[in-house]
Amino acid sequence: MPELPEVETTLRGILPHIEKQTISKAVVRERRFRWPIPSNMPQILLGKMIVNVERRAKYLLLKTHEGTIIIHLGMSGHLRILTNDQPHLKHDHVDIVFHNKKILRFTDPRRFGAFLWIEGDPYGHSLLKNLGIEPLTRGFTGHYLWLRAQGRIVPIKSFLMDNKIVTGIGNIYATEALFEAGIYPSAPANSLSVERLEYLVKSSKQILRLAIKRGGTTLKDFINSDGKPGYFSSQLKVYGRAGLPCVICHAILQLMQIGQRSTVYCKRCQRR
């Protein structure tokens, strides 16, 4: 699933091509998504100008003066900028065509994503209004995590991936951040000191920023807006490496299940 770095990479890729551009046509080939695309979406979007593109957690917000397109990439979705009317393939479900001849194409093989329209404040939408703090902001600190962790005995990895606590840190980056911070993934959230949580926050921010710089992580489905893969996969130290030696101490990396998600860790480097 595309996580925060992949969505941020997508935003930075599409923004220069669609900002201040007016929609001349919208084509919806498939409406049956997790939340069905409105049948009148082409009529709604016609003539709208994209005044800005923002990211909230893993959602992209394409803002116009009249409303906002909310896009979620789901498990396998991606957005691409096309410079000509290339023939669409089976899973190319939505095209937005602009007056500058650029096409924003939404592809989603599994159709777990979203392509919605909302008038008024998009942050009041049910999908966005209860989201937690953004992990790359100043407000995301060890003290913030410590306060939210009081009374919470859930594993720290599940806590870090809770979108009501902090948004956008999915399985890949939570696994990597916990390794960098030397924290055992199933340690109860309320058992960690402010100091250790501060190091976890620092590790999380460093990894997310590096992943954005490298264009995200491509494991299977993700490509960015110009059709290229993300290159952070070469930087992964634990995710997907169960049974291989730790890059630090050379102990064999272990695999456990936390919240029905696979978690790889080092029993020597990550202490309780």
C-alpha positions in Angstrom: 0.0 0.0 0.0 1.3 3.5 -0.8 2.3 5.1 2.5 3.1 8.8 3.3 6.3 9.0 1.3 4.7 7.5 -1.8 1.8 9.9 -1.5 4.0 12.9 -0.9 6.2 11.8 -3.9 3.0 11.7 -6.0 1.9 15.1 -4.9 5.3 16.7 -5.8 5.2 15.0 -9.2 1.7 16.1 -10.2 1.6 19.6 -8.7 3.7 21.4 -11.4 1.6 20.0 -14.2 -1.9 20.7 -12.8 -1.7 23.7 -10.5 -3.6 26.7 -11.9 -4.8 24.5 -14.7 -8.4 24.2 -15.8 -10.2 20.9 -16.4 -11.5 20.5 -20.0 -12.8 17.0 -19.6 -13.1 14.2 -17.1 -13.5 10.6 -18.0 -14.7 8.0 -15.5 -14.5 4.4 -16.9 -15.2 2.6 -13.6 -17.3 3.9 -10.7 -17.2 0.8 -8.5 -14.6 1.7 -5.8 -14.6 1.4 -2.1 -16.8 4.5 -2.1 -18.5 4.7 -5.5 -17.5 7.7 -7.7 -20.5 10.0 -8.2 -22.1 9.3 -11.6 -22.1 13.0 -12.4 -18.4 13.5 -11.6 -17.5 14.5 -15.2 -20.1 17.2 -15.1 -19.0 18.4 -11.7 -15.3 18.7 -12.7 -15.8 20.4 -16.1 -14.3 23.9 -16.1 -12.9 23.7 -12.6 -9.4 25.1 -11.9 -7.0 23.3 -9.6 -5.8 26.1 -7.4 -3.7 23.9 -5.1 -2.8 20.3 -4.2 -2.3 19.3 -0.6 -1.7 16.0 1.3 -3.4 15.0 4.5 -2.1 11.6 5.8 -2.4 9.3 2.7 -5.1 11.5 1.0 -4.4 13.9 -1.8 -6.6 17.0 -2.0 -7.0 18.6 -5.4 -8.5 22.0 -4.4 -10.7 24.2 -6.6 -12.6 27.4 -5.8 -15.9 25.4 -5.7 -14.7 22.2 -3.9 -12.1 19.5 -3.5 -11.3 16.2 -5.2 -10.2 13.7 -2.5 -8.0 10.9 -3.8 -6.7 7.9 -1.9 -4.4 5.4 -3.7 -5.7 2.4 -1.8 -3.7 -0.8 -1.9 -2.4 -0.6 -5.5 -3.3 2.8 -7.0 -1.2 5.4 -8.6 -1.5 8.7 -10.5 0.5 9.5 -13.6 0.9 12.6 -15.7 0.5 11.9 -19.4 1.5 14.4 -22.1 -0.7 12.9 -24.8 -3.8 10.8 -25.1 -2.2 7.4 -24.6 -4.7 4.4 -25.0 -6.1 3.5 -21.6 -5.4 0.0 -20.1 -7.8 -2.2 -18.1 -7.2 -0.6 -14.8 -7.0 3.0 -15.9 -10.2 4.1 -14.3 -10.2 7.9 -14.4 -8.7 10.6 -16.6 -8.7 14.3 -15.9 -7.8 16.3 -19.0 -6.5 19.9 -18.7 -6.5 22.8 -21.1 -2.7 22.5 -21.2 -3.2 19.0 -22.8 -1.8 17.2 -19.7 -3.8 14.2 -18.5 -3.9 13.1 -14.8 -4.6 9.3 -15.0 -5.8 7.4 -11.9 -5.0 3.7 -12.1 -6.1 1.2 -9.4 -6.2 -2.5 -10.2 -7.8 -3.5 -6.9 -10.2 -0.6 -6.7 -9.6 -0.1 -2.9 -8.8 3.6 -3.5 -11.1 6.6 -3.5 -11.9 9.4 -5.9 -14.4 11.7 -4.3 -15.8 15.3 -4.5 -16.7 17.5 -1.5 -17.8 21.1 -1.4 -16.8 23.2 1.6 -14.1 22.3 4.0 -12.4 19.0 2.9 -10.9 18.5 6.4 -14.4 18.2 7.8 -15.0 15.1 5.6 -15.6 11.9 7.6 -12.4 10.4 6.1 -10.2 13.2 7.3 -11.7 14.9 10.4 -10.5 12.3 13.0 -7.0 11.9 11.7 -4.1 12.5 14.1 -1.0 14.7 13.8 1.2 14.7 10.8 4.5 13.0 11.5 6.7 15.6 9.8 5.4 18.5 11.8 7.0 20.2 14.9 4.0 19.0 17.0 5.0 15.4 16.5 7.4 14.9 19.5 8.3 12.3 22.0 6.3 14.2 24.7 3.2 14.1 22.4 3.5 10.3 22.0 4.1 9.9 25.7 1.0 11.8 26.6 -1.1 9.8 24.1 0.4 6.5 25.3 -0.7 6.9 28.9 -2.9 3.9 29.8 -2.3 2.3 26.4 -0.9 -1.2 26.6 -1.1 -1.9 22.9 2.2 -2.7 21.1 4.2 0.3 20.3 4.1 -0.6 16.6 0.3 -0.7 16.5 0.3 2.6 18.4 2.6 4.2 15.9 0.4 3.0 13.0 -2.8 4.3 14.6 -4.0 7.1 12.3 -5.9 8.7 15.2 -2.5 9.2 16.9 -0.2 10.0 14.0 -1.1 9.8 10.3 0.6 8.1 7.4 3.2 5.8 9.1 2.3 2.4 7.7 3.9 -1.0 8.1 7.1 -0.4 6.2 8.2 2.8 7.9 7.0 1.8 11.4 9.1 -1.3 11.1 12.1 0.6 10.0 11.7 3.4 12.6 11.4 1.0 15.5 14.6 -0.7 14.3 16.5 2.6 14.1 15.2 3.5 17.6 16.2 0.2 19.0 12.7 -0.5 20.3 11.1 -3.9 20.5 8.0 -3.7 18.3 5.6 -5.4 20.8 6.7 -3.4 23.8 3.6 -1.8 25.4 3.2 1.8 24.3 2.8 3.0 27.9 6.1 1.3 29.0 8.3 3.6 27.1 9.9 6.7 28.5 9.7 10.2 26.9 13.4 9.9 26.0 12.9 6.6 24.0 9.8 8.0 22.3 11.7 11.1 21.4 14.3 8.9 19.7 11.5 7.0 17.9 10.0 10.3 16.6 13.5 11.4 15.4 14.0 8.0 13.6 10.5 8.2 12.1 11.1 11.7 10.7 14.5 10.8 9.3 13.3 7.7 7.6 10.2 9.4 6.1 12.3 12.3 4.8 14.9 9.9 3.3 12.1 7.9 1.7 10.5 11.0 0.1 14.0 12.0 -1.2 14.3 8.6 -2.7 10.9 8.7 -4.3 9.2 6.3 -2.0 9.4 2.5 -1.8 8.4 0.2 -4.6 7.8 -3.4 -3.5 5.2 -4.4 -6.0 2.7 -1.8 -7.3 3.9 1.7 -6.6 5.2 3.9 -9.4 5.4 7.7 -9.2 3.7 10.3 -11.4 6.2 9.8 -14.3 5.9 6.0 -14.3 9.2 5.4 -12.3 9.5 3.2 -9.2 10.5 4.4 -5.8 14.1 3.7 -4.8 13.9 3.6 -1.0 13.5 -0.2 -1.1 17.3 -0.5 -1.4 17.6 1.3 2.0 15.4 -1.1 3.9 17.2 -2.6 6.9 14.6 -4.9 8.4 11.3 -4.8 6.4 11.0 -7.9 4.2 14.4 -9.2 5.5 13.3 -11.9 7.9 15.8 -14.8 8.1 18.7 -12.5 6.9 21.5 -11.1 9.0 21.0 -7.8 10.8 23.0 -5.0 9.1 24.2 -3.9 12.6 24.9 -7.0 14.7 24.6 -9.8 12.1 22.0 -11.7 14.2 19.3 -13.4 12.2 16.3 -11.1 11.8 13.1 -12.5 13.4 9.5 -12.4 12.2 6.4 -11.8 14.4 2.7 -10.9 13.8 1.4 -7.7 15.4 -2.1 -6.6 14.6 -2.2 -9.1 11.7 0.8 -7.4 10.1 4.2 -9.0 9.6 6.9 -7.4 11.7 10.6 -8.0 11.2 13.0 -7.2 14.1 16.4 -7.8 15.5 16.3 -9.5 18.9 19.7 -8.0 19.8 19.3 -4.5 18.6 15.7 -3.9 19.6 15.3 -4.2 23.4 12.1 -4.1 25.4 
